Amino acid sequence: MQTLRNTASSLVLSLIAQFMLAGDLSADTVVVTTTSDVADSRDGYCSLREALRAIAGDTADSSCTVVTSSDALVRLPGGTYCVISELVITTSLRLESAPFSTATLDAGNDSATTCSTGSESRILEIDADASVTLKGLIIRGGKHASAG
């Protein structure tokens, strides 16, 4: 009987921990599953680039869930995302690191970088009509379009 109670207690604690770590994962959430900056519908992974395109309605090269909400959430697991070229955001969304973690968007253009992308561009381009909330992110190494 004691073993059954211990197993039940462990299961309850595990479920509580999963709920707390998941945060706000509603039907309007796209979870990024790779730190690679790729767009390949055959690889089975959802990259940040693919997630942003899927929310904008472009799913031709995406392995991501399609979300058409005006309050879409893109959830990034903690880690470093080496950005090869600017990420274009054309619609309103929230871009957040998973709870209790930090995600770094890195273009590889400064001495503190861990990426060597050779990118000479900004990291994010956000359309004027898009309302974007960033939470739990570090953005490093991008260049402004007019920078020398």
C-alpha positions in Angstrom: 0.0 0.0 0.0 2.9 2.4 0.8 4.4 1.8 -2.6 1.1 2.7 -4.3 0.9 5.9 -2.3 4.5 6.8 -3.2 3.8 6.1 -6.9 0.6 8.2 -6.8 2.5 11.1 -5.0 5.3 11.0 -7.5 2.8 11.1 -10.4 0.9 14.1 -8.9 4.2 15.9 -8.3 5.3 15.1 -11.9 2.1 16.5 -13.3 2.3 19.7 -11.2 5.9 20.2 -12.4 5.0 19.7 -16.0 2.1 22.2 -15.7 4.3 24.8 -14.1 7.0 24.4 -16.7 4.6 24.5 -19.6 3.3 27.9 -18.8 0.7 29.3 -21.2 0.4 26.6 -23.8 -2.9 27.1 -25.4 -4.2 26.2 -28.9 -2.7 29.5 -30.1 0.9 28.4 -29.2 3.6 27.3 -31.6 6.4 25.5 -29.7 9.9 25.7 -31.4 11.6 22.4 -31.4 15.1 23.1 -32.7 17.6 25.9 -32.3 18.7 25.5 -35.9 17.8 28.3 -38.3 16.3 26.1 -41.0 13.1 26.0 -43.1 12.6 22.4 -44.1 9.2 20.8 -43.9 10.7 17.3 -44.2 12.9 17.4 -41.1 10.0 17.2 -38.6 11.3 20.1 -36.5 9.8 23.5 -36.0 12.4 26.2 -36.2 11.9 29.8 -35.0 11.9 30.9 -38.7 9.3 28.3 -39.6 7.1 29.3 -36.6 7.1 32.9 -37.6 6.1 32.0 -41.1 3.4 29.6 -40.0 1.8 32.3 -37.9 1.9 34.6 -40.9 0.1 31.9 -42.9 3.1 30.7 -45.0 3.3 27.0 -44.3 5.0 25.8 -47.5 8.3 25.0 -45.8 7.1 24.4 -42.2 6.9 21.5 -39.8 5.1 23.8 -37.3 1.5 23.9 -36.2 -0.5 26.5 -38.0 -1.9 29.2 -35.7 -4.2 31.9 -37.1 -4.9 33.7 -33.8 -4.3 37.4 -33.3 -2.8 36.5 -29.9 -0.4 33.8 -31.1 2.5 32.7 -28.8 5.8 31.4 -30.1 7.5 29.5 -27.2 11.3 29.0 -27.4 13.0 26.4 -25.2 16.1 27.8 -23.5 19.2 27.8 -25.7 21.1 29.8 -28.3 19.4 30.3 -31.7 22.0 31.3 -34.3 20.2 33.5 -36.7 21.5 33.3 -40.3 19.4 36.1 -41.8 16.8 38.5 -40.3 13.6 37.0 -39.0 10.6 38.8 -40.4 7.5 39.3 -38.2 4.5 40.4 -40.2 1.7 39.7 -37.7 1.1 40.4 -34.0 2.4 37.8 -31.6 4.2 37.0 -28.4 7.8 35.6 -28.6 8.7 34.1 -25.2 11.3 31.9 -23.7 10.0 28.9 -21.9 9.4 29.5 -18.2 12.6 29.4 -16.0 14.8 29.5 -19.1 16.4 32.1 -21.4 16.6 32.0 -25.1 19.3 33.9 -27.0 18.8 35.1 -30.6 22.4 35.6 -31.9 23.5 36.8 -35.3 27.2 36.2 -34.6 28.4 39.8 -35.1 30.0 40.7 -31.8 32.8 39.4 -29.6 30.4 37.9 -27.0 28.8 35.6 -29.5 28.8 31.8 -29.6 27.6 31.8 -33.2 29.6 32.2 -36.4 26.9 32.7 -38.9 28.6 35.5 -40.9 25.3 37.3 -40.9 25.6 41.0 -41.6 21.9 41.8 -40.9 19.6 42.7 -38.1 18.0 39.9 -36.1 14.4 41.0 -36.3 12.4 42.9 -38.8 8.9 43.8 -37.4 6.2 45.2 -39.7 4.8 48.5 -38.5 1.3 47.0 -38.1 2.5 44.1 -35.9 2.3 44.3 -32.1 5.1 42.1 -30.8 5.9 41.2 -27.1 9.3 39.8 -26.3 9.8 38.0 -23.0 12.8 36.1 -21.5 15.0 36.7 -24.6 18.5 38.0 -25.1 19.1 39.5 -28.6 22.8 39.8 -29.5 25.0 40.5 -32.5 22.6 42.0 -35.0 23.4 45.0 -37.2 21.1 47.8 -38.2 20.5 48.0 -42.0 22.3 51.3 -42.2 25.3 50.3 -39.9 28.7 50.1 -41.5 
